Amino acid sequence: QLEFRDIVSFHAGLQRGNLNTRLRKLDEKEDFSAIILAAAGLRRMGWNSRIGQILSPTDCLYAVGQGALAVEVRAKDQEILELVSVLHDRETVLSCIAERAFMKRLEGGCSVPVAVSTTLKDSQLYLTGAVYSLDGAERLQETMQTSVDFPQEDADGPNDAMQHVGISAKTVPHQAQRAAEKLGMELAELLLRQGAGQILTVARQLNEAGLPRGSSGRAAPQVPGPHLA
């Protein structure tokens, strides 16, 4: 069973630095068993032996757009949009649109605990979304799906009207992009009906006040001893 500790509160310096610096700090500290890092970065450095466990979405959902790479382009610069269109990955585009729409409807951001997981299987886009209180005592999580099986439309190219939550992807059918955006919005609406708005409002207020508390107003529990994170 995983137990997570807020490393900002306990050891502000542990999360700073490059990979080798972070791993050295981990090795030097006795009150941590592990830290969470991107497996891709460790593999790129040839440090596969330092990977003790791969966390799946069933273990831990991830942040909106986690791991996705994008190129920022002027909305009406057709030449550059055409140039970068060959870089589009359909699953990544649809996943990011759904996740960003989910976060936008929740009015989320870096200061509130919103997490997601998106998969594309057999032309069905599955989106799991969750919101949490800061101490983890309250959680709302649901999964929805939609079909994204649409043919590619004939169009002159992306423009302002064809953007979806700030994403333009000429090689991905716009009907599929619209379906992904609608999926994210509908999942957010479902969680809002269940009380997500109140949880996130309290989380924002506590974050702005700098208080390590959850939505109930209780102080966040302190977990003593060695700890897997």
C-alpha positions as CSV (number, residue, x, y, z in Angstrom):
1,Q,0.0,0.0,0.0
2,L,1.3,3.4,-1.0
3,E,1.5,6.2,1.5
4,F,2.1,9.7,0.2
5,R,3.8,12.5,2.0
6,D,3.7,16.2,1.1
7,I,7.4,16.7,0.3
8,V,7.0,20.4,0.2
9,S,5.9,20.5,3.8
10,F,8.4,17.9,5.0
11,H,11.5,18.3,2.9
12,A,11.3,21.3,0.6
13,G,14.7,20.6,-1.0
14,L,14.0,17.0,-2.0
15,Q,12.0,17.8,-5.2
16,R,14.5,20.3,-6.5
17,G,17.3,19.7,-9.0
18,N,18.1,17.4,-11.9
19,L,17.4,13.7,-11.8
20,N,20.9,12.8,-10.4
21,T,20.5,15.5,-7.7
22,R,17.1,14.2,-6.7
23,L,18.2,10.6,-6.5
24,R,21.3,11.6,-4.5
25,K,19.0,13.5,-2.0
26,L,16.8,10.4,-1.8
27,D,19.7,8.2,-1.1
28,E,20.9,10.5,1.7
29,K,17.6,10.8,3.5
30,E,16.5,7.9,5.8
31,D,12.9,8.9,6.2
32,F,11.9,8.3,2.5
33,S,11.8,5.0,0.8
34,A,11.1,6.4,-2.7
35,I,10.2,9.4,-4.8
36,I,7.9,9.6,-7.8
37,L,9.6,10.5,-11.0
38,A,8.9,10.2,-14.7
39,A,10.0,6.7,-15.9
40,A,10.7,8.2,-19.4
41,G,13.4,10.5,-17.9
42,L,15.1,7.7,-16.0
43,R,15.1,5.4,-19.0
44,R,16.5,8.2,-21.2
45,M,19.4,8.5,-18.8
46,G,19.9,4.7,-18.7
47,W,18.9,4.4,-15.1
48,N,16.3,1.7,-15.4
49,S,17.7,0.0,-12.3
50,R,16.4,2.9,-10.2
51,I,12.8,2.2,-11.2
52,G,11.3,0.2,-8.4
53,Q,7.7,0.3,-9.6
54,I,5.6,1.7,-12.4
55,L,2.5,3.4,-11.1
56,S,-0.6,2.7,-13.2
57,P,-3.7,4.9,-13.3
58,T,-5.3,2.4,-10.9
59,D,-2.6,3.3,-8.4
60,C,-2.5,7.0,-9.0
61,L,-4.3,9.2,-11.5
62,Y,-2.2,11.9,-13.1
63,A,-2.4,15.6,-13.8
64,V,-4.2,17.0,-16.8
65,G,-2.0,16.7,-19.9
66,Q,0.7,14.9,-18.0
67,G,3.5,13.9,-20.4
68,A,2.1,15.4,-23.5
69,L,4.3,17.6,-25.7
70,A,2.9,20.5,-27.7
71,V,4.1,23.2,-30.0
72,E,2.7,26.7,-29.5
73,V,1.7,28.3,-32.8
74,R,-0.2,31.5,-33.8
75,A,-3.8,30.5,-34.4
76,K,-4.1,31.7,-38.0
77,D,-0.5,30.9,-39.1
78,Q,-1.6,28.3,-41.6
79,E,2.0,27.7,-42.9
80,I,3.3,26.7,-39.5
81,L,0.1,24.8,-38.6
82,E,0.6,22.8,-41.7
83,L,4.3,22.2,-40.9
84,V,3.6,20.9,-37.4
85,S,0.5,18.9,-38.4
86,V,2.7,15.9,-39.1
87,L,3.6,15.7,-35.4
88,H,0.0,15.1,-34.2
89,D,-0.7,11.8,-32.4
90,R,-4.5,11.1,-32.5
91,E,-4.8,9.5,-29.1
92,T,-2.7,12.2,-27.4
93,V,-4.7,15.0,-29.1
94,L,-8.1,13.5,-28.1
95,S,-6.9,12.7,-24.6
96,C,-5.6,16.3,-24.0
97,I,-8.8,17.8,-25.3
98,A,-10.9,15.7,-23.0
99,E,-8.7,16.4,-20.0
100,R,-8.4,20.1,-20.6
101,A,-12.1,20.5,-21.1
102,F,-12.7,18.6,-17.8
103,M,-10.3,20.9,-16.0
104,K,-11.7,24.0,-17.6
105,R,-15.3,23.2,-16.6
106,L,-14.1,22.6,-13.1
107,E,-12.2,25.9,-13.1
108,G,-9.2,23.9,-12.0
109,G,-5.5,24.7,-12.2
110,C,-2.3,24.1,-10.4
111,S,-3.7,25.0,-7.0
112,V,-6.5,22.4,-6.8
113,P,-6.3,18.6,-6.6
114,V,-7.8,17.5,-9.9
115,A,-6.6,14.2,-11.6
116,V,-7.4,12.3,-14.7
117,S,-6.7,9.2,-16.8
118,T,-7.6,8.8,-20.4
119,T,-7.4,5.8,-22.8
120,L,-8.5,5.2,-26.4
121,K,-9.6,1.7,-27.2
122,D,-11.6,0.4,-30.2
123,S,-12.6,4.0,-31.2
124,Q,-14.0,4.6,-27.6
125,L,-12.4,7.4,-25.6
126,Y,-12.5,6.6,-21.8
127,L,-12.0,9.5,-19.4
128,T,-11.7,9.0,-15.6
129,G,-11.6,12.2,-13.6
130,A,-11.4,12.9,-9.9
131,V,-11.3,15.8,-7.4
132,Y,-10.0,15.5,-3.9
133,S,-9.9,17.5,-0.7
134,L,-6.4,18.6,0.3
135,D,-6.1,15.9,3.0
136,G,-7.5,13.2,0.8
137,A,-10.4,12.6,3.1
138,E,-13.0,13.4,0.4
139,R,-12.8,12.1,-3.1
140,L,-15.2,12.1,-6.1
141,Q,-14.3,9.9,-9.1
142,E,-16.2,8.9,-12.2
143,T,-15.5,7.5,-15.6
144,M,-17.3,8.2,-18.9
145,Q,-16.8,7.3,-22.5
146,T,-17.7,8.4,-26.0
147,S,-17.1,7.3,-29.6
148,V,-14.5,9.2,-31.6
149,D,-14.9,7.1,-34.7
150,F,-15.3,9.9,-37.3
151,P,-13.9,10.3,-40.8
152,Q,-11.4,13.0,-41.7
153,E,-13.2,16.1,-43.0
154,D,-12.1,18.2,-46.0
155,A,-11.0,21.6,-44.7
156,D,-8.6,24.4,-45.6
157,G,-6.9,24.1,-42.2
158,P,-7.4,24.9,-38.5
159,N,-8.7,28.3,-37.5
160,D,-10.0,30.0,-34.4
161,A,-13.4,28.3,-34.7
162,M,-11.8,24.9,-35.0
163,Q,-9.8,25.1,-31.8
164,H,-10.8,22.9,-28.9
165,V,-9.7,24.2,-25.5
166,G,-6.8,25.8,-27.2
167,I,-5.7,22.8,-29.3
168,S,-5.6,22.8,-33.1
169,A,-5.0,19.5,-34.8
170,K,-5.6,19.5,-38.5
171,T,-5.0,15.7,-39.0
172,V,-7.5,14.6,-36.4
173,P,-11.2,14.7,-37.4
174,H,-12.9,17.8,-35.8
175,Q,-16.0,15.7,-35.0
176,A,-13.8,13.5,-32.9
177,Q,-12.2,16.6,-31.2
178,R,-15.7,17.9,-30.5
179,A,-16.7,14.6,-29.0
180,A,-13.6,14.6,-26.8
181,E,-14.3,18.1,-25.6
182,K,-17.9,17.3,-24.8
183,L,-16.8,14.2,-22.9
184,G,-14.6,16.3,-20.6
185,M,-17.3,18.8,-20.0
186,E,-20.0,16.2,-19.3
187,L,-17.7,14.3,-16.8
188,A,-17.0,17.6,-15.0
189,E,-20.7,18.4,-14.9
190,L,-21.3,15.0,-13.3
191,L,-18.8,15.6,-10.6
192,L,-20.1,19.1,-10.0
193,R,-23.6,17.7,-9.4
194,Q,-22.0,15.4,-6.8
195,G,-20.4,18.3,-4.9
196,A,-17.0,18.8,-6.6
197,G,-17.5,22.5,-6.7
198,Q,-17.5,22.8,-2.9
199,I,-14.5,20.5,-2.4
200,L,-12.5,22.6,-4.9
201,T,-13.6,25.9,-3.5
202,V,-12.4,24.9,-0.1
203,A,-9.1,23.6,-1.5
204,R,-8.5,26.9,-3.3
205,Q,-9.2,28.9,-0.2
206,L,-6.9,26.7,1.9
207,N,-4.1,26.8,-0.7
208,E,-4.3,30.6,-0.9
209,A,-4.1,30.8,2.9
210,G,-1.2,28.4,2.9
211,L,-3.0,26.0,5.3
212,P,-2.2,22.3,5.2
213,R,-5.8,21.3,5.6
214,G,-8.5,19.3,3.9
215,S,-12.0,20.3,2.9
216,S,-13.3,19.5,6.3
217,G,-11.1,22.1,7.9
218,R,-9.1,19.5,9.8
219,A,-5.4,19.6,9.9
220,A,-3.8,17.2,7.4
221,P,-2.6,14.1,9.1
222,Q,1.2,13.7,9.6
223,V,2.4,10.2,8.8
224,P,5.5,9.3,10.9
225,G,8.4,7.0,9.9
226,P,9.7,5.8,6.6
227,H,7.3,6.3,3.8
228,L,6.8,5.2,0.2
229,A,6.0,8.0,-2.2
